[in-house]
Amino acid sequence: MMFLGSGGSLWRNTSVSLCPDSSQTVCEPFSFPRGPVLGAAVPGRRGGCPLVSAFLLLLLGCREEAGLTLVWWHHMKESHQKVPQEPPGDPRVEYCHSTGSYESAACRALAETSLLICLRFSFSPDANAVSSGSTKSAAADMEAPLPGLFLLLVLLAVGWGSGALAAWATFPGGCELVQSTVDCTGRWLSSVPGNLRGDTEELLLDDNTIQVLGNASLLMYQQLRRLSLTKNRLELIQPGAFLRSQGLHVLSLADNVLFTNYSLTAAALSALPALRTLDLAGNRLTEDMVSVLIWNLSSLESLSVARNIIMRLDSSVFANLTQLLELNLEKNYIFEIDQAFEGLQRLQRLNIAYNYLPCVLEFSLTQLRVLNVSNNVIEWFLALESDDLFELEVLDLSHNRLLFFPVLPRQSKLHTLLLKDNEMSFYQRLPNGTSLANVTVQFLLIDGNSTNITTVSLWDEICHSNLSSLQLLDMSQNQVWYLPEGFLAQMPSLTHLKLNQNCLETFHLSEGDPLAMLTELDLSQNQLAELGAEVGARDVLPNLQLFNLSTNRLRVLPPEVFTYTRKIATVDLSRNRVDLCPQPAVAGEEESPPCVDIRGIETLTHLSLAGCGLRGLGGHPFQGTSLMYLDLSDNHQALSGDLEWLQDLALTLRVLSLRNTSLSTTTVDFSAFNGLVRLDLSGNSLTVFPTSLSVLELHSLDLRDNCLPALLMDVTRTPLAKSLQEIYLSRNPYNCCTLGWWDALQRLEGLQIPDWQEVTCSYASRTLSPRALPEPVLRSCRWQTADLALLYLVLALPTCLTLLVAFAVVFLMLKQKLLKMVKSRCGVSNPY
């Protein structure tokens, strides 16, 4: 606890009790110059005048002066006690009063915290009534409590929440404390809190409104190791801000406006000898500003200057960063790099993505492990002609304008090469049969007064590169229409090959192919009409697990192509004109059309046959498989004929898509698919909800684009309702007068209807939302859905009553005549 004493002394309470009757406090005086408030004489006794003075200062907005006045007043009362002499001074208070920086966060927090303690001590006796060595009774110690109590109530009433009371409440209530980490993210703070723990090692101040990091902002946090000020309005860090934070290792200043006072901020950063990681992203910095900011940070290991306005880099920008391991330059405007990284001998990770580099020539960073130059406008990538070993492991050239396969280092450790979305092709053979075997390309490199000419053979040059360690090659979204002979032979370790979205017409598989380690092969969205394989080949793609052939022109695959792929699990044949074996016999045809045989492939679990034009499947095409995922969507005749083949999958199938297969209500009985969890029945002709679904324990059900007027009224009492987690219902002609099932679904706990805003119902040629039906429609629906027997009874009752009343009236009018008539006809003469 910190206290300010009378006569220009600072008092530190070493055994403070906040109870009003405490008289055992031992204080130690500190000597320091008087501040502007401490030097003022405050008249009065019994606490009245000092408290009034403090209150007036508060009303005038002088919060710091009010707090220091109260602290001074309290210690004036305690100044007659015997105390030891000459303890060491506190640097925080010395700084506040020697510089007069009462507006700084640290000084303000110190004064406000002291004020809270002083308010508790305002219940103590008058200073003039206390003598040295004397003792008072507990009753006398409670003299004059009302002024302090009055001030406390006034402070609470006026809502002094941003001052002392806020300092009391915001930590740990406002900022979250986890061990030595304090998280003050998104607290609308305009300055660094000064009332946090002094042993804080990590301070997170992201997403606040701090504009200036002052010289005293971090004085209390000398053990700080990580400081984050991302997404503030920071425009200045004063030169002395980090003088007491020499151990800071990680500093994040991203998304601020440091360009406004970058030279002063640079002076502050130069006082961090142990800084390892610095994030300056999103500060509108130019290359010259960056050079100034990092000039003296030779200890940096990781630097991010992403999302700035850097345009050109030369050797002077990063000259002093001899320990740098990682550099992030993405999303700038860089169009030229002139030996900017030559002095970074330890650099391992370099990110220059999303810039405007036109080419990379004479690449010579042998120590680099990861290079990301994606999303530029690169047309050429040429490594330096050297036999030196490059440490390069990952090279990302995707989303550029590469015309040719990159010329890579002759010796490297490259295992990942990403070339997606370029304009790349091979030109040894052209589609019109022309050969360019003897054609070379010359690059003219002009550097000052010197000119170098580099000659490259566009297809043979790849043979000089050592790609024996390559595991992932992504050449998707290019213009490749063939692969040069021996191209894949250089990659014996290849496990993932992506050639999708190219112009390939053929792809040849052969026994003993270097693709023996391949686990994923993607040939989708090409123009493949043939997948070649040697006759009798028994060792084709033995480790393949995923084979994607979708969206090609295939009608048949090589015989037994899947027989020797011992680990195949996923096959995508969608949008090819293929049929499954065995084919049903067709009258008039001697031979069955070509087909794909997947029977007996025990490892196969995922199969997609969407849009293959499948007709009624005969026999048992899935016999011997353990399919868990089957996609038969967009096959309009797949469910015609005998459906016994589908029952072969009842025990293993988990996901089934029958979208747009002309499915009617009575076509398929789903009750045997006990393991099914996802079912897609959208785009069909269902007119009645299939009752066989009620016994399943589905998690997801898609019923969109059907002809359903309603769902089952008791659907919420079925096993389906207990397990269902999401259901799609839109684009069906539901009847607005039979929406009891809709209300029941709304009440189901845990059920999501992702397309609930698109669900509509029909009423008298009107399309309405079931969430807010008009009252006239509701009334009309009540009449339509009422019990007809009751309705007939209501309609017949007035008629019956009318007839009864008419009969009674006629009877009363003709009563005498009727009686005489009865007597005359039925009467007997009296003997008397």
Number of C-alpha atoms within 10 A of each C-alpha: 12 18 25 27 28 20 16 17 20 25 25 20 15 12 11 15 14 13 11 16 18 13 15 9 14 16 23 18 23 20 18 19 14 19 19 11 16 23 14 11 10 16 11 11 14 20 24 14 15 22 23 17 17 23 21 14 17 17 12 10 11 14 24 23 22 26 27 26 26 29 28 28 27 26 22 17 22 23 19 14 14 12 12 9 11 10 12 10 16 15 10 15 20 18 17 20 18 12 10 13 15 20 12 18 22 26 23 25 24 24 27 26 23 20 26 18 18 23 20 17 22 28 22 24 22 20 18 12 12 17 13 10 8 8 11 13 8 12 8 14 19 16 14 17 18 14 19 21 15 12 17 16 12 13 16 12 9 9 12 14 14 10 17 23 17 18 23 17 13 18 17 17 11 15 21 15 18 11 9 14 20 21 18 24 20 15 15 14 17 16 18 23 20 23 21 19 15 15 13 20 19 22 23 19 27 24 19 21 19 21 18 18 25 20 20 23 22 22 22 21 20 18 17 24 20 20 20 22 25 23 21 24 18 25 20 23 24 20 19 21 21 27 18 19 22 16 18 23 19 19 19 21 22 24 22 23 21 26 20 15 15 20 17 18 22 24 21 21 25 18 20 22 17 17 23 20 19 22 21 25 24 23 23 21 24 17 20 13 19 20 18 17 24 21 19 18 24 20 18 24 19 20 21 21 25 25 21 23 17 23 15 17 19 15 14 16 20 23 17 18 24 17 17 24 19 20 19 20 23 24 22 24 19 22 16 17 14 12 12 16 21 14 16 21 16 15 24 20 19 19 19 21 24 22 22 20 21 18 18 16 15 15 14 18 19 18 16 21 19 20 19 20 26 24 22 23 20 22 18 19 20 19 18 17 15 12 10 13 13 20 18 22 18 20 19 20 26 24 22 26 21 24 18 18 20 22 25 23 28 20 19 22 18 23 20 21 20 19 26 24 22 24 19 24 21 17 20 19 16 13 9 6 8 10 12 14 13 7 12 12 10 11 13 11 13 10 9 6 5 7 9 11 10 13 11 15 16 20 22 15 14 18 15 14 17 17 26 17 17 22 19 21 19 20 24 24 22 22 18 22 22 19 17 13 7 10 12 15 15 18 21 18 19 25 20 21 20 21 22 24 21 25 18 21 16 15 15 11 18 17 17 12 15 19 25 18 18 21 20 21 20 19 23 24 21 22 18 23 17 17 17 13 17 12 10 10 15 16 18 23 27 20 19 24 19 20 18 19 23 25 23 21 18 18 18 19 18 16 14 14 19 23 17 17 20 18 18 24 19 20 20 20 23 24 22 22 18 22 21 23 20 20 20 14 12 10 6 6 8 8 8 12 16 15 18 21 22 22 18 15 22 16 17 24 19 19 19 20 24 25 22 24 20 22 17 17 23 17 16 18 21 21 17 16 18 20 25 19 20 19 20 23 26 22 22 21 16 20 21 15 12 12 18 13 15 18 16 18 21 18 15 17 23 20 19 18 20 24 24 22 24 21 22 16 15 12 15 15 14 18 15 15 21 16 16 23 19 19 20 20 23 25 21 20 17 23 17 16 17 18 15 15 20 20 16 22 20 25 18 20 20 19 22 22 20 22 19 19 18 21 19 15 14 12 19 16 11 15 15 19 21 18 16 21 18 18 22 21 23 22 19 21 19 24 19 23 21 17 16 14 15 17 12 14 16 12 10 14 11 11 18 16 15 12 14 15 11 12 19 20 24 17 14 8 7 9 14 18 15 20 13 7 13 11 9 9 14 13 11 11 16 13 12 12 10 10 10 11 9 10 11 10 10 11 11 11 10 11 11 11 11 11 11 11 12 11 11 11 12 10 13 10 10 10 12 11 11 13 11 12 12 11 11 10 9 8 10 8 5 5 4 3
